[in-house]
Amino acid sequence: MAEATNSSGTIVLLSGPNLNLLGTREPGIYGTATLDDHVALARSTAEAHGFELTHAQHNHEGALVEAVHAARGVSVGIVINPGAFTHYAWALHDALAAYEPPVVELHLSNPATRESFRHLSVVAPVASGTIAGFGGAGYRLAVEALVSLLEAEGA
């Protein structure tokens, strides 16, 4: 993928509940890298393609919904790791459905290989695609996927 040479807009990275505990929370599933480590990788990937990246982490569904609302009209796309909200947060689904630019759903682990309650994603129907199961590399892959979608749209 070619690198952009000027600022092409802002990508919003949103992190759901308990992701602030990465690095110490279930390292056998989520690894030992911290959320700050993942955000730094996403940010450097975005910058390599000429995009800015902002990040917010919230443990409350309403705060994530408001972050999606705030991204409307000011960002070119969202990468979201909704955490447990993936499986039941219909308000988050509705907020993302009302967000016009592309959305990439992201998960460190692969929910399809885990407990059955994790197999349903209420985010997937309103996302352009999902990156799951690649650990921390997923943050780079998700940003690159979003950039590819934007390039295909001519953004």
N, C-alpha and C positions, 0 to 999 in steps of 0.2 A: 504494500500500500504506500503510495507516495506521501511524502510529508508536506503539509501545508506550510506556507511561509508567512502568513499573516493571520490575525485573529479572525476566526470564522464564527464566533459566538460562544455561548456558555452552555456547557453540559451540566446538568444537575445530577449529583449522585446522592441517593437517599438510602439510609440504613435504618432498618426496623429494630424491634425490641431485642434486647440482650446482646446485640452486636458490639456494644461498648465493652463487653466482657471478653471479647476475642483475645486470644493469647493465653488465657487461663481457663476459659470455659470449654470443657470437653475437648481437649487438644487432640484426642484420638480421632475425632470427627472433623473438627474445624481447624486443626493445626495450631501452631504456636505463634504465628504472626498476629500482631495487634490490628485493630481497626485502622489506626493511624498508618500502619505499614501498607495496608490495602489501599487506603485513600491516596497515599503517596504514589503508589504504582498507577492507580487510575489517573491521577493528576498528571504524572509525567507522560503517560500515554496520550492523554488528551492534548497536552501542550506540544508533543511531537507532531501532532496533526493540526496544530494551529488553533486549538480550542482552549478556552478557559474551563476550569472545573470547580464547581462549588459543592460542598458536602454538608449534609445535616443528618444527624442520628437522633431518633426519637423512640422512646419506649411507650409512647401513647399514640393510639391510632389517630385521634383527632389532630395531633400535631403533624403527623405525616400527611394527612388530608390537606391541612392548611399549607404545608410545604409544596404539595402538588399544585394547589391553587395559586400560590405565589410564583410558581415557575411559568404559569401561563403568560404568554406574550413577551417573556423576557429570556427564555432559554430555547435552545434548538433541539433538545431532547433530554430524556431522563433515563438514567440507569438506576434501578431500584432493587435492593436486596430487602424484601419485606419481612424476612424472618418468619416467625410464627403467623404473622398477619396474612401470609400467603394463603392460608387454608380457610380463612373465615371472614376476612375484613371486607365486607361488601361495600362499606363506605369508601374504602381505599380503591376498590374496583371502580366505583362510580366516579370518583375524582379523576382517576387515570383515564377513564372512558371519555371524560370531558376535556382532556388534554390533547390537543391536536397533533403536535410533533411525535416522532417515534419514541417508544418506550421499550427498554430492554430489561427483562426480569433476570435477576442474578442470584445464584445460590452457590455457596462454597461446596456443600455436599450435593449429592444427587437425591432429591426427595423421593424419586421413583424407586430407589433401592432401600428405602427406610420404612418406618412404620406406615401402615396403611392410611392413617389419618393425614399423612404428609403427601399422599398421592394427588389430592385435589389442590389445584391452584385457582383461586378466584382472580388472580392477577393475569394469568396466561391469556385469557380471552381478550384482554385489552392491551396486551403487549405485542410488539412486532415479532419478538422472539425471546427465547430463554437460553441462558448460559448456566449450566449446572454441572457440578461434579468435578470441576477442574481445580478445586482449592483456590489458593490466592491468585493463580494465573487467570482465573475467571474474571478478575477485575480488569486486567488488560484486554482479555478477549471481549468482554462486554462493551468496553469503550470502543474497541476496534469495530465491533459489529454495528454499534450506533453510528460511527463515522461512515462505515460502508453504506448504511441506509441513507444517511444524509447526502452522501455523494451520488447515490442512485437517484435521489430526488432533485439533485442539482442545487443543494443548499451551499 
